[in-house]
Amino acid sequence: MEGVYEHLAELSPQIQEKLANDAEQAALAKKLATIVLDAPVKFEEFEAEIGKIDRKELKKVFEKFGFKSLLGRLEKKEAVRVQTQSSQKTSEDKNNSGQMNLL
């Protein structure tokens, strides 16, 4: 962007005027688009472990902020988790039943 303003004189008068009038807005747009790499972010890895997520609270947050796609993904994972647990319990019950018949 700076290169454009350094060579402003080489452009047509109409473009020079437009760029000159919008220089402040262009600078602000650049600042907003720049990713801050040295932001003071506190991150504790152990606090981000998946097992420590309160799924009910997370669902409330997603609903509050209208994160519909994330809410759908959370509900889908929850359904798979419940189905997997149910399948495992059914399988264990069958194994236990079969073992009892051997006695």
KEBA-596299 format. One record per residue (C-alpha): z, x, y; residue number from 1. Coordinates in pm, 1 decimal. Each point is the difference from the previous one (the first is absolute). Last residue first. Layout:
<recs>
((Z, X, Y), NUM)
...
</recs>
This chain:
<recs>
((3489.6, -2200.3, -7124.5), 103)
((-376.6, 36.9, 29.1), 102)
((-17.4, -336.8, 174.0), 101)
((222.2, 138.7, 278.0), 100)
((-248.0, 280.9, 60.8), 99)
((-282.2, -247.9, 49.0), 98)
((206.9, -197.7, 248.8), 97)
((89.0, 316.7, 192.4), 96)
((-363.5, 102.7, 16.2), 95)
((-104.8, -347.2, 114.3), 94)
((272.8, -1.8, 269.2), 93)
((-108.2, 345.1, 119.8), 92)
((-360.8, -116.7, 33.5), 91)
((107.5, -309.7, 191.9), 90)
((216.5, 214.8, 229.9), 89)
((-286.9, 241.9, 63.2), 88)
((-238.0, -284.1, 75.8), 87)
((249.1, -154.9, 244.8), 86)
((53.1, 333.4, 175.2), 85)
((-375.6, 48.6, 29.0), 84)
((-46.4, -353.8, 135.6), 83)
((275.7, 53.9, 257.9), 82)
((-155.4, 330.1, 113.7), 81)
((-349.3, -151.0, 12.9), 80)
((128.9, -290.5, 211.3), 79)
((183.2, 242.3, 231.7), 78)
((-313.6, 210.0, 38.7), 77)
((-197.6, -312.0, 96.5), 76)
((268.7, -110.6, 244.8), 75)
((1.0, 341.4, 167.7), 74)
((-380.8, 4.5, 20.6), 73)
((-3.2, -347.5, 154.2), 72)
((267.0, 98.4, 250.9), 71)
((-198.9, 310.5, 90.1), 70)
((-308.6, -215.7, 60.7), 69)
((197.2, -253.4, 204.1), 68)
((184.4, 242.4, 224.8), 67)
((97.7, -279.1, 240.8), 66)
((284.1, 187.5, 169.3), 65)
((278.3, -229.0, -118.6), 64)
((-160.4, -55.8, -342.6), 63)
((-27.6, 374.7, -67.7), 62)
((358.9, 49.0, 116.9), 61)
((128.1, -282.7, -222.3), 60)
((-188.6, 141.3, -301.1), 59)
((154.1, 342.1, 65.1), 58)
((345.3, -158.4, 2.2), 57)
((-62.9, -163.6, -336.8), 56)
((-149.2, 321.1, -139.3), 55)
((298.5, 215.7, 97.3), 54)
((-169.8, 335.1, -48.3), 53)
((213.0, 273.0, -159.7), 52)
((-214.2, 42.7, -308.0), 51)
((-299.0, 98.7, 212.4), 50)
((164.4, 311.8, 136.3), 49)
((-31.0, 22.9, 377.4), 48)
((369.9, 66.9, 64.6), 47)
((-11.1, 306.8, -227.8), 46)
((-277.9, 148.8, 212.9), 45)
((200.9, -10.2, 322.2), 44)
((-232.2, -10.1, 296.9), 43)
((98.5, 33.2, 364.2), 42)
((-305.1, -5.6, 223.6), 41)
((-10.4, 196.6, 325.3), 40)
((-373.7, -20.4, 72.3), 39)
((-170.6, 340.3, -23.1), 38)
((-337.4, -112.3, -130.2), 37)
((-76.7, -267.0, 258.6), 36)
((-336.7, -152.1, -85.1), 35)
((-226.3, -26.4, 303.7), 34)
((-169.3, -338.2, 42.8), 33)
((241.2, -116.9, 269.6), 32)
((-43.0, 322.0, 197.5), 31)
((-378.9, -22.7, -26.4), 30)
((4.3, -361.7, 118.7), 29)
((221.8, 99.2, 293.9), 28)
((-241.2, 277.2, 101.0), 27)
((-294.9, -240.8, -24.6), 26)
((183.5, -255.3, 216.9), 25)
((66.7, 263.0, 264.8), 24)
((-362.3, 118.7, -7.0), 23)
((-139.9, -356.1, 25.1), 22)
((-134.9, 14.4, 354.8), 21)
((-130.0, 356.0, -44.2), 20)
((-169.5, -89.7, -328.0), 19)
((-171.0, -304.2, 151.1), 18)
((-106.4, 191.3, 312.2), 17)
((-139.3, 294.3, -195.6), 16)
((-184.3, -242.8, -231.3), 15)
((-173.8, -162.6, 296.9), 14)
((-71.7, 335.8, 167.1), 13)
((-172.6, 132.4, -313.7), 12)
((174.6, 281.8, -184.7), 11)
((-6.1, 374.7, 65.5), 10)
((268.8, -25.7, 267.4), 9)
((246.1, -135.0, -256.9), 8)
((-22.5, 316.2, -207.7), 7)
((373.6, 81.3, 5.7), 6)
((76.9, -372.6, -33.0), 5)
((-198.5, -23.7, -323.7), 4)
((158.1, 317.7, -135.0), 3)
((348.4, -141.8, 59.4), 2)
((-81.8, -283.3, -236.6), 1)
</recs>
